[in-house]
Amino acid sequence: MSDENQNTTYADDIARIEEIIDKLRQNDCDIDKMLEYVTEASALLEKCQQKLDTTGAKIQKALMNLDTNAKSNP
């Protein structure tokens, strides 16, 4: 994955994946670019999954902290 994709938002990454899918669906998709498109989309999907996993874990931790604080401060 290139450096320019390292600091993009989740929404930007999803939008780029959608652009790639649109290109792949075109009848005149450049066969020489197909591997490049699929490789980029695969890397972006992995990055998005990591963001989802990280965000989910942080949300769970925050909810546990809220629950703990609520129980200790009735």
Summary of the structure (lengths in Angstrom):
residues: 74
radius of gyration: 18.8
end to end distance: 49.3
largest distance: 65.2
contacts: 160
relative contact order: 0.12
helix: 82%
strand: 0%
